[in-house]
Amino acid sequence: MSNLHLPWLELSILTPLVGVLLVNLFRNRETAWQIATGICFLTVFLAFGELIDFMLLGAFEAHDHWPLQQFVFNRDVFVVDELSAFLLPLAAVIYLVTVLSTLKTKAPRFSLAWALVSESLVLATFSCRASWTLVALLAISIIPPYLELRWRNRCTRVYAIHMIVYLALLLVGYTWLGFVDPHSASALFPGALLTGAILMRAGIAPFHLWITDLFEKATFGTAITYLTPLTGAYAVMRMVLPIAPTWALQSIAVLSLITAVYAAGMALVQTEARRMFCYLLLSQSSLVLVGLELATAVGLTGALCVWMSVGLSMTGFGITLRCVESRISRVSLQDYHGLYRQMPVLAGFFLLTGLAAIGFPATVGFVGMELLIEGAVEVYPLVGTFVVLSAALNGIAVLGAYFRIFTGRENPTLVPMNVRFTERTAVVLLTLLIVGGGLLPQPGVASRYHAATELISQRLRNPNATDGELTETEGHRHQATDSNPPPSPETKTDEKGSDQ
């Protein structure tokens, strides 16, 4: 296995933890915020350094280049591959823009120290493959939101019940899996337990109540950073996809599709902006799971691209609402607030990120959504119809919220409504990534396509997972990608015709 040229992984994981110590040394909130912002910028630099270094290697996976790791951990604990290489910068950017857009009025309620702890946990999770280390990180990551709910004197019953069941299924399932052959039929039972745990972590209906409860009771920043990286989808890729049979994956895809349409419909009828955002995020993240469980090269590529799109666009959409909330409190969707004249930058960014989330042309989500729909139609045409329906409902919800918040008669206030420099910086950073990814999609799509074919290749080695249902065409497609670059959508259409 190849080695990175520098210890990017360990440094990106340890840097936020060092930031926690520095933040706790200073009682001044502004100084603590400046330190946290600097730490987040440094973490983003390290994460992008890892991505560039990995892409220059041209390998599917690579270790960190740090001999000390051999004495502390097993060498395979932290590994970057084509699945996680893009997720590490994504998570770092999510935490950076969230901290960067935090106003001083929000500092007493949004814990910077716990945000940095959560960032370190997410980066460590994305650096792990299926192992007890990954299970431990998934378990520990539920603690910061729980402590915040307790600190805010909010009821933790809904969150605690769901997370206890999630932990029980995760621990029992992975322990059981260690006593059976993963390639035998006996792995179906622990696989079912792991699937139940992951569905609960991802918020698939009817296990989504804890997500709406978290958005209602926790700070908006904590909810955004905990859910937008889509850690549940990562657990699916590492723990469920390699061992689950095709019929099980397609069943999960159906549940995810039902959740996507249901959540999109719920987003339409919400009377409060934060709950609307919650259901919109739930719908979009469910679409990612739909593509992940299709187990086809095109569908999996689309899902991985939409994963990046959802992370960027929904984070931007969320911090826009958060900035508005910091000025006028909770935003009601029953009235017209007329905020466009007072905050035109946030209004434009709200519309950009909302439309990018549903795959608007020239944004980062466009190509991914097209590939996702194409991959869904390959498996079952009706699935593609419901994916389009979900995206359409989400688009209506976004435009409806935009008109309610930013149009109508202007209501002058005594509170300064102008966008701060730090908020503008976060807006510009995300805008460049969203629009740049839409105008130049080929590098990202090519990497996602190669990662998808490698993941399918791993499934082909597991007779229990394939269950004789993966077609010979899929095997030929994977073999073709070993020697040829990822084709364009037009080329893929021609290949399908020739295969048939």
C-alpha positions in Angstrom: 0.0 0.0 0.0 1.2 3.5 -0.9 2.3 6.1 1.7 1.4 9.8 1.7 4.3 12.1 1.7 3.3 13.8 5.0 1.3 12.7 8.1 -1.8 14.6 6.8 -4.4 12.3 8.5 -2.9 12.4 12.0 -2.3 16.1 11.8 -5.8 16.9 10.7 -7.3 14.8 13.5 -5.0 16.1 16.2 -5.2 19.8 15.2 -8.8 20.3 16.5 -7.9 18.6 19.7 -5.0 21.0 20.2 -7.5 23.7 19.5 -9.7 22.5 22.3 -6.9 23.0 24.8 -6.2 26.5 23.5 -9.8 27.5 23.5 -10.3 26.4 27.1 -7.2 28.5 28.1 -8.9 31.8 27.2 -12.1 33.0 28.9 -12.5 35.9 26.5 -15.1 34.8 23.9 -13.7 36.8 21.1 -10.2 35.4 21.6 -11.5 31.9 21.9 -13.5 32.4 18.6 -10.4 33.6 16.8 -8.4 30.6 18.0 -11.1 28.2 16.9 -11.4 29.9 13.5 -7.6 29.7 13.0 -7.6 26.0 14.0 -10.5 25.3 11.5 -8.6 27.0 8.7 -5.5 25.0 9.5 -7.5 21.8 9.5 -9.0 22.6 6.1 -5.4 23.2 4.8 -4.3 19.8 6.1 -7.4 18.1 4.7 -6.9 19.6 1.3 -3.2 18.7 1.5 -4.1 15.1 2.1 -6.5 15.2 -0.9 -3.8 16.7 -3.3 -1.1 14.3 -2.0 -3.4 11.3 -2.4 -4.5 12.3 -6.0 -0.9 12.7 -7.0 -0.1 9.2 -5.8 -2.6 7.7 -8.3 -3.4 4.8 -5.9 -6.8 3.6 -4.6 -5.7 3.7 -0.9 -2.7 5.0 1.1 -1.3 5.1 4.6 -0.2 8.1 6.5 3.6 8.7 6.5 4.3 8.7 10.2 6.4 5.9 11.8 5.0 6.8 15.3 1.7 5.3 14.2 3.2 1.9 14.0 4.0 2.0 17.8 0.6 3.5 18.9 -1.9 1.8 16.5 -2.1 -0.9 14.0 -0.9 0.5 10.7 -4.3 0.0 9.1 -6.2 2.2 11.6 -6.1 5.4 9.6 -6.2 4.8 5.8 -7.4 7.2 3.1 -8.9 5.8 -0.1 -10.9 7.2 -3.0 -14.1 7.0 -0.9 -12.8 9.1 2.0 -10.3 11.3 0.3 -12.9 13.9 -0.6 -14.9 13.5 2.6 -12.1 14.7 4.8 -11.9 18.2 3.2 -15.8 18.3 3.0 -16.0 17.7 6.8 -13.3 20.3 7.5 -15.1 22.9 5.3 -18.4 22.3 7.1 -16.9 23.0 10.5 -15.0 26.0 9.2 -17.9 27.8 7.7 -20.1 27.0 10.7 -17.5 28.4 13.2 -16.8 31.3 10.8 -20.4 32.3 10.6 -21.0 32.2 14.4 -21.8 35.7 15.7 -20.7 36.8 19.1 -24.4 36.6 20.2 -24.3 32.9 19.5 -21.0 32.2 21.2 -22.4 31.5 24.7 -24.8 28.9 23.4 -22.6 27.3 20.7 -19.7 25.6 22.3 -16.5 26.1 20.3 -14.6 23.5 22.3 -17.2 20.7 21.7 -17.4 21.7 18.0 -13.7 21.1 17.7 -14.0 17.8 19.5 -16.8 16.8 17.1 -14.7 17.8 14.1 -11.8 15.6 15.3 -14.2 12.7 15.7 -15.7 13.1 12.3 -12.3 13.3 10.6 -11.1 10.2 12.5 -14.3 8.4 11.5 -13.8 9.2 7.8 -10.2 8.0 8.1 -11.2 4.5 9.3 -12.4 1.5 7.5 -14.6 -1.2 9.0 -13.1 -2.0 12.4 -13.7 -1.7 16.1 -12.0 1.7 15.9 -14.8 2.8 13.5 -17.4 1.4 15.8 -15.9 3.2 18.8 -15.8 6.5 17.0 -19.4 6.1 15.8 -20.4 5.5 19.5 -18.4 8.4 20.9 -19.7 10.8 18.3 -23.2 10.8 19.9 -21.9 12.2 23.2 -21.4 15.9 22.3 -25.0 16.6 21.1 -26.3 14.8 24.2 -24.1 16.9 26.5 -25.3 20.1 24.8 -28.9 19.1 25.3 -28.2 18.5 29.0 -26.3 21.8 29.3 -29.3 23.6 27.7 -31.7 21.9 30.1 -33.6 20.4 27.3 -35.4 17.0 27.4 -33.0 14.3 26.1 -35.5 11.4 26.1 -36.1 11.1 22.4 -32.4 11.5 21.5 -31.3 9.1 24.2 -33.7 6.4 23.4 -32.8 6.4 19.7 -29.1 6.5 20.4 -29.3 3.7 23.0 -31.0 1.4 20.5 -28.6 2.5 17.8 -25.6 1.6 20.0 -27.1 -1.7 21.0 -27.7 -2.8 17.4 -24.3 -1.6 16.4 -22.3 -3.3 19.1 -24.2 -6.6 19.0 -24.2 -6.7 15.2 -20.5 -6.1 14.9 -19.6 -8.4 17.8 -21.7 -11.2 16.2 -20.1 -10.5 12.8 -16.7 -11.2 14.3 -17.7 -14.8 15.2 -19.0 -15.8 11.7 -17.6 -15.9 8.2 -18.5 -12.6 6.5 -18.8 -14.5 3.2 -21.3 -17.0 4.5 -25.0 -17.0 4.9 -24.6 -16.8 8.7 -23.5 -13.2 8.3 -27.0 -12.1 7.3 -28.2 -11.9 10.9 -25.5 -9.6 12.2 -25.7 -7.7 8.9 -29.4 -7.1 9.6 -28.5 -5.7 13.0 -25.9 -3.4 11.6 -28.3 -2.3 8.9 -30.9 -1.4 11.5 -28.3 0.6 13.4 -27.2 2.5 10.4 -30.8 3.2 9.3 -31.5 4.7 12.7 -28.3 6.8 12.5 -29.2 8.0 9.1 -32.7 8.9 10.1 -34.6 6.7 7.7 -38.3 6.7 8.5 -39.7 5.8 10.9 -36.5 6.3 12.8 -36.2 10.0 12.0 -37.8 11.5 15.1 -34.5 12.1 16.9 -33.4 14.3 14.0 -36.3 16.7 14.2 -36.0 16.7 18.0 -32.3 17.6 17.7 -33.0 20.5 15.4 -35.7 21.7 17.7 -33.7 21.6 21.0 -30.0 21.9 20.1 -28.3 24.9 18.7 -28.6 25.2 14.9 -24.8 25.0 14.5 -24.5 21.7 16.4 -27.3 20.2 14.4 -25.7 21.2 11.1 -22.3 19.9 11.9 -23.6 16.7 13.3 -25.8 15.8 10.4 -24.5 17.3 7.2 -21.3 15.2 6.9 -23.6 12.2 6.5 -21.7 9.9 8.8 -24.5 7.4 8.6 -23.9 7.0 4.9 -20.2 6.4 5.5 -21.1 3.7 8.0 -23.3 2.1 5.3 -20.4 2.0 2.8 -18.0 0.5 5.3 -20.1 -2.0 7.2 -23.2 -2.8 5.2 -22.4 -2.6 1.5 -19.6 -5.2 1.5 -21.6 -8.0 3.1 -25.3 -7.2 2.4 -27.0 -9.2 -0.4 -28.4 -7.3 -3.4 -32.0 -7.8 -2.4 -31.3 -6.4 1.1 -29.6 -3.3 -0.5 -32.6 -2.7 -2.8 -34.9 -3.0 0.2 -32.9 -0.3 2.0 -33.1 1.8 -1.1 -36.9 1.5 -1.2 -37.1 2.6 2.5 -34.7 5.5 1.7 -36.8 6.5 -1.3 -40.0 6.5 0.8 -38.2 8.7 3.4 -37.0 11.0 0.7 -40.5 11.6 -0.7 -42.1 11.8 2.7 -39.6 14.3 4.0 -39.9 16.4 0.9 -43.7 16.5 1.4 -43.2 17.4 5.1 -40.8 20.2 4.1 -43.6 21.8 2.0 -46.0 22.2 5.0 -43.7 23.4 7.7 -44.4 26.7 9.3 -41.0 27.2 10.8 -37.8 27.6 8.8 -35.6 25.4 11.0 -38.0 22.4 10.7 -38.3 23.0 7.0 -34.5 22.7 6.7 -34.5 19.6 8.9 -36.9 17.8 6.5 -35.1 19.1 3.4 -31.8 17.7 4.7 -33.5 14.4 5.6 -34.9 14.1 2.1 -31.6 14.9 0.4 -29.6 12.6 2.6 -32.1 9.8 1.9 -31.5 10.2 -1.8 -27.8 9.6 -1.2 -28.7 6.3 0.5 -30.9 5.4 -2.5 -28.0 5.6 -4.8 -25.6 3.9 -2.4 -27.8 0.8 -2.1 -28.4 0.4 -5.9 -25.0 -1.3 -6.2 -24.6 -0.2 -9.8 -21.6 1.8 -11.1 -23.7 4.7 -12.4 -26.0 4.9 -9.4 -23.2 4.6 -6.9 -21.2 7.3 -8.7 -24.3 9.6 -8.6 -24.8 9.0 -4.9 -21.2 9.8 -4.1 -21.4 13.0 -6.1 -24.7 14.0 -4.5 -23.1 13.2 -1.1 -20.6 16.0 -1.7 -23.3 18.3 -3.1 -25.6 17.8 0.0 -22.7 18.4 2.3 -21.8 21.7 0.7 -25.1 23.1 -0.3 -27.1 22.1 2.8 -24.4 23.5 5.0 -24.6 26.7 3.2 -28.4 26.7 3.3 -28.3 26.0 7.0 -25.8 28.7 7.9 -27.9 31.2 5.9 -30.9 30.4 8.0 -28.7 30.5 11.1 -27.5 34.0 10.2 -31.1 35.2 9.8 -32.1 33.6 13.1 -29.3 35.3 14.9 -30.9 38.6 13.9 -34.6 38.0 14.1 -34.9 34.8 16.2 -36.8 31.8 14.9 -38.0 32.4 11.4 -41.7 31.8 10.8 -42.9 30.7 7.3 -46.4 31.9 7.9 -45.5 35.6 7.3 -43.5 37.5 4.7 -40.5 39.1 6.3 -39.2 41.2 3.4 -35.5 40.9 4.3 -34.1 41.1 0.8 -33.3 44.8 0.9 -31.6 44.5 4.3 -29.5 41.4 3.5 -29.2 40.8 -0.3 -26.1 38.8 0.0 -27.7 36.2 2.2 -30.8 36.2 0.0 -28.8 35.3 -3.1 -26.8 32.7 -1.2 -30.0 31.2 0.2 -31.3 30.7 -3.3 -28.0 29.4 -4.6 -27.5 26.8 -2.0 -31.1 25.7 -1.9 -31.2 25.1 -5.7 -27.7 23.5 -5.6 -29.1 20.9 -3.2 -31.7 19.7 -5.7 -29.2 19.6 -8.6 -29.7 22.9 -10.4 -27.6 23.3 -13.6 -24.1 24.8 -13.2 -24.0 23.8 -9.5 -22.1 21.0 -7.8 -25.2 18.8 -7.5 -26.3 18.8 -11.2 -24.2 16.0 -12.6 -24.6 13.9 -9.5 -28.4 14.1 -9.5 -28.4 13.2 -13.2 -26.3 10.2 -12.6 -28.3 9.2 -9.6 -31.6 9.3 -11.6 -30.0 7.3 -14.4 -28.7 4.7 -12.1 -32.0 4.4 -10.4 -33.8 3.9 -13.7 -31.4 1.1 -14.5 -32.6 -0.9 -11.5 -36.3 0.0 -11.7 -37.8 2.8 -13.8 -40.4 3.8 -11.1 -37.6 4.5 -8.7 -36.2 7.2 -11.0 -39.7 8.8 -11.1 -39.9 9.1 -7.3 -36.3 10.5 -7.2 -37.5 13.2 -9.6 -40.6 13.8 -7.6 -38.7 14.2 -4.4 -36.3 16.7 -6.0 -39.3 18.7 -7.4 -41.0 18.9 -4.0 -37.7 20.0 -2.4 -37.4 22.7 -5.1 -40.9 24.0 -4.3 -40.1 24.0 -0.6 -36.9 26.0 -1.2 -38.6 28.6 -3.4 -41.5 28.9 -1.0 -39.2 29.5 1.9 -37.2 32.1 -0.1 -40.4 34.1 -0.9 -41.5 34.0 2.7 -38.2 35.1 4.2 -36.9 37.6 1.7 -39.9 39.0 -0.2 -42.9 41.1 1.0 -43.1 44.4 2.7 -39.9 45.5 4.4 -40.0 45.6 8.2 -37.3 48.0 9.5 -35.6 46.9 12.7 -33.1 48.4 15.2 -30.9 45.4 14.9 -28.0 45.7 12.3 -28.9 43.4 9.4 -25.8 43.9 7.3 -23.7 40.8 6.6 -20.5 40.7 8.7 -17.1 40.1 7.2 -16.7 36.6 8.6 -20.2 35.7 7.3 -19.3 37.1 3.9 -16.1 35.0 3.9 -18.0 31.8 4.6 -20.5 32.7 1.8 -17.7 33.3 -0.7 -15.9 30.1 0.2 -19.0 27.9 -0.3 -20.1 29.8 -3.4 -16.7 29.1 -5.0 -16.9 25.4 -4.2 -20.6 25.0 -5.3 -20.3 26.9 -8.5 -16.7 25.7 -9.3 -17.8 22.1 -8.8 -20.7 22.7 -11.2 -18.6 24.3 -13.9 -15.7 21.8 -13.6 -17.3 18.5 -12.5 -15.0 16.1 -14.4 -12.2 15.6 -11.8 -14.7 14.9 -9.0 -16.9 12.7 -11.1 -14.0 10.7 -12.4 -12.7 10.1 -8.9 -16.2 9.1 -7.7 -16.7 6.8 -10.6 -13.4 5.0 -9.9 -14.3 4.7 -6.2 -17.7 3.3 -7.2 -16.2 0.6 -9.4 -13.7 -0.4 -6.8 -16.5 -0.8 -4.2 -18.5 -2.9 -6.6 -15.4 -5.0 -7.2 -15.2 -5.7 -3.5 -18.8 -6.8 -3.5 -18.1 -9.2 -6.4 -15.5 -11.0 -4.3 -18.2 -11.8 -1.7 -20.6 -14.6 -3.0 -23.0 -13.9 -0.1 -23.3 -10.2 -1.0 -23.8 -10.8 -4.8 -26.1 -13.7 -4.2 -25.9 -14.4 -7.9 -27.9 -11.3 -8.7 -25.2 -8.9 -10.0 -25.2 -9.1 -13.7 -22.4 -10.0 -15.9 -22.6 -6.6 -17.5 -21.6 -4.9 -14.2 -18.5 -7.1 -14.0 -17.6 -6.1 -17.6 -18.1 -2.5 -16.7 -15.8 -2.7 -13.8 -13.1 -4.5 -15.8 -13.3 -1.7 -18.4 -12.7 1.0 -15.9 -9.3 -0.5 -14.9 -7.9 0.5 -18.3 -10.1 3.3 -19.4 -10.9 6.7 -17.8 -14.4 7.3 -16.5 -16.7 8.0 -19.5 -18.9 11.0 -20.0 -22.6 10.6 -19.5 -23.0 10.4 -23.4 -20.4 7.7 -23.6 -22.0 5.7 -20.8 -25.3 5.8 -22.6 -23.6 4.4 -25.7 -22.0 1.7 -23.6 -25.3 0.6 -22.2 -26.7 0.2 -25.7 -23.7 -1.9 -26.8 -23.9 -4.1 -23.6 -27.5 -4.8 -24.3 
